[in-house]
Amino acid sequence: MPITIMGDKEFENIPSINSKALRINLNENIYGTFSEIGAGQETVRNFFRAGGASGTIAKTMSAYDKDFSDAIYGVEDDKRYVTEARLKRMLSHEMKLIEERIDREKHPNKLFFSFANTVATIDFAKKYKGHGWVGIKYQVTPGEDYNEIILHVRFHENDARLQQNTLGILGVNLIYGAYYKYDSPKKLLRYLYDHIDKDQIEIDTINFSGPRFKEVDNRLMSLQLVKNGMTEAVMFAPDGNNVLPARVLYKKNVLALRGSFRPVTKVNMDIYKNSMELFLDEKRVKEDNTICIFEITLSNLRSEGEIDEKDFMDRAKLLCSLGHTVMISNFQEYYKVVEYFSRYTKQRMGLAMGVNNLIDIFDEKYYRHLSGGILEAFGKLFFKDLKVYLYPWKDGKTNQITDSDSLKVHPRMKELYKFFKYNGKVVDIKDYDPSIMDIYSREALQMIANDEEGWEEMLPENTASLVREQHLFGYQQKKETEKIE
């Protein structure tokens, strides 16, 4: 593939889908199966059309009927078919068959693979655009343990045939990248969109595993999805692993807490504790069907220039260590966060924030791109009885406390603010801890980096030890550098 290097940029003549499929077919050692459910056999079709497929394709199938599918792969506990568990079962089953049916002694150089997808495309009413799981289990050298790349997609096109075609292209890109770009996972990720527009399909979860990816941090791969515009948001479970947003949010009441969390402080935890108590007092909100999401926006990550990936990891580690679910998003405006949650749940929502955040919400400059301006944004923000739980602000010089009664918005916004305030949309957090209101993340961050005393008391319990042990946020980095020198 011809490449021209110009400065720090790499310009490539992207090979066609036919060329990619043909290169795979002409590799005498790559050999495996295709199993595609829900959208036809769109990926393998490209390999048949490219020519030379007889040396690559051991078997292709589509167990489209549910009874046949269950007979082959078994019945899932949740009785669902478009799930990650189903995809993994398909990959493992087909790989086992290859190993049983192909003699290793006769074919010592074969690189086995199993490609699979299980999807649901757009419905006839065009209300549900569909989604699916796509993956590959494969070897790069004969006899090695298998590697896996598994991703979840959401379709955005309004025609089933277009979705099928896009899925087929994505499948070829995945197989090609798995074999020829595995040593550079970030590039592999970008190449998944070769000949695909980002408006056609969204990848909102991806996980790499196996010997070739033992150094890959899947959370950083998720960050790449957001950075590259492949999805609007990704999530991490308290165990620190990637998690599908739909799985976390489905039919849940959602309380969102936005911040830089650089690092998370006792103030952040006080906001969380008090806002959650208020949220659980709302009608139809029960603890067992409620989740709090700690959201970090990409704009916050870029506050000091290009995204520092280690800095991002430090924030996520601390929040996950406290048992929280973390979301990183491309959303600047709060109403977009609410719209995103509304994809997955129709239950109640709440936003916990400080005074400065609420003032920003009433700033017209954020809504000039909307034809209806701030009124359109507020219609989207408060359309489902959403409430804002407001944490007060303390002036460090005068010790004056600002809450919903005393905060000042732009004069043009006064009446609009009063409307939402006196209709119960803004609820003051009153049981706050006044002893911690002088804690600021930026000061804690500076103290950590400079190895100053006292920052430990600014962070939640048990997080300071994690900062020290893993050298998060530059802790002792300067000292360690001096020792080496």
C-alpha positions as CSV (number, residue, x, y, z in Angstrom):
1,M,0.0,0.0,0.0
2,P,1.7,3.3,-1.1
3,I,2.4,5.7,1.7
4,T,3.7,9.3,1.5
5,I,5.3,10.8,4.6
6,M,4.9,14.6,4.8
7,G,6.0,16.1,8.1
8,D,4.2,14.3,10.9
9,K,1.2,13.4,8.8
10,E,0.7,10.1,7.1
11,F,-1.3,10.1,3.9
12,E,-2.5,6.8,2.6
13,N,-4.3,5.6,-0.5
14,I,-7.0,3.6,1.2
15,P,-7.4,0.2,-0.4
16,S,-10.9,-0.6,-1.7
17,I,-13.1,-3.1,0.1
18,N,-12.6,-5.5,-2.8
19,S,-8.8,-5.1,-2.5
20,K,-8.9,-5.8,1.2
21,A,-11.0,-8.9,0.7
22,L,-8.7,-10.1,-2.1
23,R,-5.6,-9.6,0.0
24,I,-7.1,-11.8,2.7
25,N,-8.2,-14.4,0.2
26,L,-4.7,-14.5,-1.4
27,N,-3.0,-15.2,1.9
28,E,-2.8,-18.9,1.8
29,N,-2.7,-19.3,5.6
30,I,-5.7,-17.2,6.7
31,Y,-8.6,-19.6,7.0
32,G,-11.8,-19.6,8.9
33,T,-15.6,-19.3,9.1
34,F,-18.3,-16.6,8.9
35,S,-21.5,-16.7,10.9
36,E,-23.8,-13.7,10.4
37,I,-27.3,-13.4,12.0
38,G,-29.9,-10.7,11.4
39,A,-28.8,-8.8,8.3
40,G,-27.9,-11.5,5.7
41,Q,-24.4,-12.6,4.9
42,E,-23.1,-9.2,4.1
43,T,-19.5,-9.5,5.1
44,V,-18.7,-12.8,3.5
45,R,-20.4,-11.6,0.3
46,N,-17.4,-9.3,-0.2
47,F,-15.0,-12.1,0.0
48,F,-16.9,-14.2,-2.5
49,R,-17.0,-11.3,-4.9
50,A,-13.3,-10.6,-4.6
51,G,-12.4,-14.0,-5.9
52,G,-10.0,-16.6,-4.6
53,A,-12.3,-17.3,-1.5
54,S,-11.9,-21.1,-1.6
55,G,-8.7,-20.9,0.2
56,T,-10.0,-18.6,2.9
57,I,-13.6,-19.6,3.7
58,A,-14.1,-22.9,5.5
59,K,-17.8,-22.3,6.0
60,T,-20.4,-19.6,6.0
61,M,-23.8,-19.7,7.6
62,S,-26.7,-17.7,8.9
63,A,-28.8,-19.4,11.5
64,Y,-31.5,-16.9,10.9
65,D,-34.4,-18.9,12.5
66,K,-34.4,-18.6,16.3
67,D,-35.0,-22.3,16.8
68,F,-32.1,-23.2,14.5
69,S,-29.9,-20.7,16.2
70,D,-30.7,-22.1,19.6
71,A,-30.1,-25.6,18.4
72,I,-26.7,-24.6,17.2
73,Y,-25.5,-22.1,19.8
74,G,-27.7,-22.9,22.8
75,V,-30.3,-20.7,24.6
76,E,-29.2,-17.5,26.3
77,D,-30.2,-16.9,29.9
78,D,-32.0,-13.7,28.9
79,K,-33.6,-15.3,25.8
80,R,-32.1,-12.5,23.7
81,Y,-30.1,-12.9,20.4
82,V,-28.5,-9.5,19.8
83,T,-26.1,-9.6,22.7
84,E,-22.4,-9.8,23.4
85,A,-22.9,-13.1,25.1
86,R,-24.5,-14.5,22.0
87,L,-21.7,-13.2,19.8
88,K,-19.0,-14.8,22.1
89,R,-20.9,-18.1,22.0
90,M,-21.0,-18.0,18.2
91,L,-17.3,-17.2,18.0
92,S,-16.3,-20.0,20.4
93,H,-18.6,-22.6,18.9
94,E,-17.4,-22.0,15.3
95,M,-13.7,-21.9,16.4
96,K,-14.1,-25.2,18.2
97,L,-15.5,-26.7,15.0
98,I,-12.5,-25.5,12.9
99,E,-10.1,-27.1,15.4
100,E,-12.1,-30.4,15.4
101,R,-12.4,-30.6,11.6
102,I,-9.0,-29.3,10.3
103,D,-6.0,-31.4,10.9
104,R,-3.1,-29.3,12.3
105,E,-0.5,-31.8,11.2
106,K,-1.8,-31.5,7.6
107,H,-2.1,-27.7,7.8
108,P,0.6,-26.5,10.2
109,N,0.7,-22.9,9.0
110,K,-3.0,-22.2,9.0
111,L,-4.1,-19.1,10.9
112,F,-7.6,-19.9,12.1
113,F,-10.3,-17.2,12.4
114,S,-14.0,-17.0,13.3
115,F,-15.9,-13.9,12.3
116,A,-19.4,-13.4,13.6
117,N,-22.1,-10.7,13.9
118,T,-25.6,-10.7,15.4
119,V,-27.6,-7.6,14.6
120,A,-31.1,-6.2,14.3
121,T,-31.5,-3.7,11.5
122,I,-34.1,-1.0,11.1
123,D,-37.8,-2.0,11.6
124,F,-40.6,-1.4,9.1
125,A,-41.9,1.6,11.0
126,K,-38.4,3.1,11.0
127,K,-38.8,4.0,14.7
128,Y,-36.0,1.7,15.8
129,K,-32.8,2.0,13.7
130,G,-31.2,-1.1,15.1
131,H,-27.9,-2.2,16.6
132,G,-25.6,-5.2,16.7
133,W,-22.5,-7.0,17.9
134,V,-19.6,-7.7,15.6
135,G,-16.4,-9.7,16.4
136,I,-13.5,-11.8,15.3
137,K,-11.6,-14.5,17.1
138,Y,-8.3,-15.3,15.4
139,Q,-4.6,-16.2,15.3
140,V,-1.7,-14.2,14.0
141,T,0.8,-17.1,14.2
142,P,-0.1,-20.8,14.0
143,G,-0.9,-22.4,17.3
144,E,-0.9,-19.3,19.4
145,D,-3.8,-18.4,21.8
146,Y,-6.6,-16.6,20.2
147,N,-7.1,-12.9,20.0
148,E,-10.5,-11.2,20.1
149,I,-11.8,-7.9,18.9
150,I,-15.5,-7.3,19.8
151,L,-17.5,-4.2,19.1
152,H,-21.0,-2.9,19.4
153,V,-22.6,-0.8,16.7
154,R,-25.6,1.4,16.3
155,F,-27.1,2.0,12.9
156,H,-28.0,5.5,11.8
157,E,-29.2,4.9,8.2
158,N,-32.9,4.8,7.4
159,D,-32.9,1.9,5.0
160,A,-32.3,-1.8,5.8
161,R,-30.3,-2.4,2.6
162,L,-28.0,0.5,3.3
163,Q,-27.4,-0.8,6.9
164,Q,-26.6,-4.2,5.5
165,N,-24.1,-2.8,3.0
166,T,-22.4,-0.7,5.7
167,L,-22.2,-3.7,8.1
168,G,-20.6,-5.7,5.3
169,I,-17.9,-3.0,4.7
170,L,-17.3,-2.7,8.5
171,G,-16.8,-6.5,8.7
172,V,-14.2,-6.5,5.9
173,N,-12.4,-3.6,7.6
174,L,-12.4,-5.5,10.9
175,I,-10.9,-8.7,9.5
176,Y,-8.4,-6.8,7.4
177,G,-7.3,-4.6,10.4
178,A,-7.2,-7.7,12.7
179,Y,-4.5,-9.3,10.5
180,Y,-2.6,-6.3,9.1
181,K,-3.0,-3.6,11.8
182,Y,-3.1,-5.5,15.0
183,D,0.3,-4.0,16.1
184,S,-1.3,-0.5,16.0
185,P,-4.7,-0.8,17.7
186,K,-5.4,3.0,17.4
187,K,-4.9,2.9,13.6
188,L,-6.9,-0.3,13.4
189,L,-9.7,1.6,15.1
190,R,-9.6,4.4,12.6
191,Y,-9.5,2.1,9.6
192,L,-12.8,0.5,10.7
193,Y,-14.4,3.5,9.0
194,D,-12.6,3.1,5.7
195,H,-15.3,3.8,3.0
196,I,-17.9,4.5,5.8
197,D,-19.2,7.8,6.8
198,K,-19.5,8.4,10.6
199,D,-23.1,9.4,10.1
200,Q,-23.9,5.8,8.8
201,I,-22.8,3.8,11.8
202,E,-21.7,4.4,15.4
203,I,-19.3,2.2,17.4
204,D,-20.0,2.8,21.0
205,T,-18.1,-0.1,22.7
206,I,-14.9,-2.0,21.7
207,N,-12.8,-4.5,23.5
208,F,-9.4,-6.1,22.6
209,S,-8.2,-9.3,24.2
210,G,-5.6,-12.0,23.7
211,P,-1.8,-12.2,23.4
212,R,-1.5,-9.6,20.7
213,F,-3.4,-7.0,22.8
214,K,-2.1,-7.7,26.3
215,E,-0.7,-4.2,26.5
216,V,-4.0,-2.6,25.3
217,D,-6.0,-0.6,27.8
218,N,-9.6,-0.9,26.5
219,R,-10.6,2.3,28.3
220,L,-8.1,4.2,26.3
221,M,-9.5,2.5,23.1
222,S,-12.9,3.8,24.2
223,L,-11.5,7.3,24.6
224,Q,-10.3,7.0,20.9
225,L,-13.9,6.3,19.9
226,V,-15.0,9.6,21.3
227,K,-11.9,11.5,20.1
228,N,-12.3,10.2,16.6
229,G,-16.0,11.1,16.5
230,M,-17.1,7.4,16.2
231,T,-19.5,7.8,19.1
232,E,-20.8,10.5,21.4
233,A,-20.2,8.8,24.7
234,V,-18.6,5.7,26.2
235,M,-19.0,4.2,29.7
236,F,-16.8,2.4,32.3
237,A,-18.3,0.2,35.0
238,P,-17.0,0.4,38.6
239,D,-14.7,-2.5,37.8
240,G,-13.0,-0.2,35.3
241,N,-14.0,-2.2,32.2
242,N,-15.9,-0.9,29.2
243,V,-19.6,-1.3,29.4
244,L,-22.4,-0.9,26.9
245,P,-24.3,2.3,27.6
246,A,-27.6,0.6,26.8
247,R,-26.9,-2.0,29.4
248,V,-26.3,0.5,32.1
249,L,-29.1,2.9,31.3
250,Y,-31.9,0.7,30.2
251,K,-35.2,1.6,32.0
252,K,-33.2,3.2,34.8
253,N,-33.7,6.5,36.7
254,V,-30.6,8.5,35.9
255,L,-28.8,11.1,38.1
256,A,-25.9,12.7,36.2
257,L,-23.0,14.6,37.9
258,R,-20.7,16.5,35.5
259,G,-17.2,17.6,36.3
260,S,-13.6,17.5,35.5
261,F,-12.9,15.3,38.5
262,R,-9.2,16.3,38.3
263,P,-9.0,14.8,40.8
264,V,-12.3,13.9,42.4
265,T,-12.6,15.7,45.8
266,K,-14.7,15.5,48.9
267,V,-16.9,18.2,47.5
268,N,-17.8,16.0,44.5
269,M,-18.7,13.2,46.9
270,D,-20.8,15.6,49.0
271,I,-22.7,16.7,45.9
272,Y,-23.3,13.1,44.9
273,K,-24.5,12.0,48.4
274,N,-26.9,14.8,48.9
275,S,-28.3,14.9,45.3
276,M,-28.9,11.2,45.4
277,E,-30.8,11.4,48.6
278,L,-33.0,14.2,47.1
279,F,-33.4,12.2,43.8
280,L,-34.5,9.0,45.7
281,D,-37.2,11.1,47.4
282,E,-38.9,11.7,44.0
283,K,-41.9,9.7,42.9
284,R,-41.2,6.4,41.2
285,V,-37.5,6.6,42.0
286,K,-36.2,3.6,43.8
287,E,-32.7,2.7,44.7
288,D,-32.7,-0.6,42.9
289,N,-33.6,1.0,39.5
290,T,-31.5,4.1,39.8
291,I,-27.9,4.9,38.7
292,C,-25.6,7.8,39.1
293,I,-23.4,8.6,36.1
294,F,-20.2,10.7,36.6
295,E,-19.7,12.4,33.3
296,I,-16.5,13.9,32.0
297,T,-16.9,16.0,28.8
298,L,-14.3,15.9,26.1
299,S,-14.1,19.8,26.2
300,N,-13.0,19.5,29.8
301,L,-10.3,16.9,28.9
302,R,-9.1,19.4,26.3
303,S,-9.0,22.3,28.8
304,E,-5.2,22.4,28.5
305,G,-4.8,21.6,24.9
306,E,-4.7,18.1,23.4
307,I,-6.1,15.3,25.5
308,D,-3.6,13.8,27.9
309,E,-4.6,10.2,27.9
310,K,-2.8,9.3,31.2
311,D,-4.6,12.2,32.9
312,F,-7.9,10.8,31.6
313,M,-7.0,7.4,33.0
314,D,-6.2,8.9,36.4
315,R,-9.6,10.5,36.7
316,A,-11.4,7.4,35.7
317,K,-9.4,5.1,38.0
318,L,-10.3,7.2,41.1
319,L,-14.0,7.4,40.2
320,C,-14.2,3.7,39.5
321,S,-12.3,2.9,42.7
322,L,-15.1,4.7,44.6
323,G,-17.6,2.3,43.0
324,H,-19.0,4.7,40.4
325,T,-19.9,4.4,36.7
326,V,-18.0,6.9,34.5
327,M,-19.1,8.4,31.2
328,I,-16.9,10.4,28.8
329,S,-18.8,12.3,26.2
330,N,-18.6,14.8,23.4
331,F,-21.5,16.8,24.9
332,Q,-20.9,20.5,25.7
333,E,-24.5,21.3,26.5
334,Y,-26.5,19.6,29.2
335,Y,-29.6,19.2,27.1
336,K,-27.6,16.9,24.8
337,V,-26.7,14.7,27.8
338,V,-30.4,14.4,28.6
339,E,-31.2,13.6,25.0
340,Y,-28.6,10.8,25.0
341,F,-30.0,9.3,28.2
342,S,-33.4,9.4,26.7
343,R,-32.3,7.0,24.0
344,Y,-32.2,4.2,26.5
345,T,-34.7,5.1,29.3
346,K,-38.0,6.9,29.7
347,Q,-37.6,7.0,33.5
348,R,-36.9,10.1,35.6
349,M,-33.6,12.1,35.3
350,G,-31.8,14.5,37.5
351,L,-28.7,16.7,37.1
352,A,-26.5,17.6,40.1
353,M,-24.3,20.6,39.7
354,G,-22.7,23.7,41.2
355,V,-23.8,27.3,41.0
356,N,-21.4,28.2,38.1
357,N,-22.7,25.3,36.0
358,L,-26.3,26.5,36.4
359,I,-25.3,30.0,35.4
360,D,-23.7,28.6,32.3
361,I,-26.9,26.8,31.4
362,F,-28.7,30.1,31.3
363,D,-26.0,31.6,29.0
364,E,-27.5,32.2,25.5
365,K,-24.1,31.8,23.7
366,Y,-24.3,28.1,24.0
367,Y,-27.5,27.9,22.0
368,R,-27.0,30.1,19.0
369,H,-26.7,27.1,16.7
370,L,-30.3,26.2,17.5
371,S,-33.1,27.8,15.5
372,G,-35.2,28.1,18.7
373,G,-32.3,29.3,20.7
374,I,-32.3,28.8,24.5
375,L,-36.0,28.1,24.6
376,E,-35.5,25.1,22.3
377,A,-32.7,23.9,24.5
378,F,-34.7,24.2,27.6
379,G,-37.6,22.4,26.1
380,K,-35.3,19.5,25.5
381,L,-33.6,19.8,28.9
382,F,-36.7,19.9,31.1
383,F,-39.2,17.9,29.0
384,K,-39.6,15.0,31.4
385,D,-39.9,16.6,34.9
386,L,-36.1,16.8,35.1
387,K,-34.8,18.6,38.2
388,V,-31.5,20.3,38.9
389,Y,-30.0,19.6,42.3
390,L,-27.9,22.7,43.1
391,Y,-24.9,22.7,45.3
392,P,-24.1,26.1,46.8
393,W,-21.0,28.1,46.2
394,K,-18.9,29.9,48.9
395,D,-17.0,33.1,48.1
396,G,-13.5,32.5,49.5
397,K,-13.1,36.2,50.3
398,T,-16.4,37.2,51.8
399,N,-17.6,33.7,52.9
400,Q,-20.9,34.5,51.4
401,I,-23.0,31.5,50.3
402,T,-24.7,31.6,46.9
403,D,-27.7,29.3,46.2
404,S,-30.7,29.3,43.9
405,D,-32.2,32.3,45.6
406,S,-29.1,34.5,45.4
407,L,-27.4,33.5,42.1
408,K,-27.4,36.1,39.3
409,V,-28.1,35.2,35.7
410,H,-28.0,37.6,32.7
411,P,-30.8,40.3,33.0
412,R,-32.4,38.9,29.8
413,M,-32.6,35.5,31.5
414,K,-34.1,36.6,34.8
415,E,-37.7,35.8,34.0
416,L,-36.8,32.5,32.4
417,Y,-34.8,31.5,35.4
418,K,-37.6,32.5,37.8
419,F,-40.0,30.4,35.8
420,F,-38.0,27.2,36.2
421,K,-37.0,28.1,39.8
422,Y,-40.5,28.7,41.1
423,N,-41.9,25.7,39.2
424,G,-39.7,23.4,41.3
425,K,-37.1,22.6,38.6
426,V,-34.2,23.8,40.7
427,V,-33.8,22.2,44.1
428,D,-31.2,23.5,46.6
429,I,-28.9,21.0,48.3
430,K,-29.2,22.2,51.9
431,D,-27.5,19.5,53.9
432,Y,-24.1,20.3,52.5
433,D,-20.9,20.0,54.5
434,P,-19.7,23.6,55.1
435,S,-16.3,22.4,56.3
436,I,-15.2,21.3,52.8
437,M,-16.4,24.2,50.7
438,D,-13.0,25.6,50.4
439,I,-11.7,22.5,48.6
440,Y,-11.0,23.0,44.9
441,S,-9.8,20.4,42.4
442,R,-7.3,22.7,40.8
443,E,-5.6,23.4,44.1
444,A,-5.5,19.7,45.0
445,L,-4.0,18.9,41.6
446,Q,-1.3,21.5,42.0
447,M,-0.4,20.3,45.5
448,I,-0.2,16.7,44.2
449,A,2.1,17.7,41.3
450,N,4.3,19.8,43.6
451,D,4.4,17.1,46.3
452,E,2.9,19.6,48.9
453,E,1.4,18.4,52.1
454,G,-2.3,18.5,52.8
455,W,-3.9,17.3,49.5
456,E,-4.8,13.9,51.0
457,E,-7.4,15.6,53.2
458,M,-9.1,17.1,50.1
459,L,-9.8,13.7,48.5
460,P,-12.4,11.0,49.4
461,E,-11.3,8.3,51.8
462,N,-9.0,5.6,50.4
463,T,-8.3,7.5,47.1
464,A,-5.1,9.2,48.4
465,S,-3.3,5.8,48.7
466,L,-4.2,5.0,45.1
467,V,-2.8,8.4,43.9
468,R,0.5,7.6,45.8
469,E,0.8,4.0,44.8
470,Q,0.1,4.5,41.1
471,H,1.7,8.0,40.8
472,L,-1.5,9.5,39.5
473,F,-1.8,13.2,38.4
474,G,2.0,13.5,38.4
475,Y,2.5,12.5,42.0
476,Q,6.2,12.4,42.8
477,Q,6.9,12.5,39.1
478,K,9.3,15.4,39.5
479,K,11.2,13.7,42.4
480,E,11.5,10.4,40.5
481,T,12.8,12.2,37.4
482,E,15.4,14.0,39.6
483,K,16.5,10.6,41.1
484,I,17.1,9.2,37.6
485,E,19.1,12.2,36.5
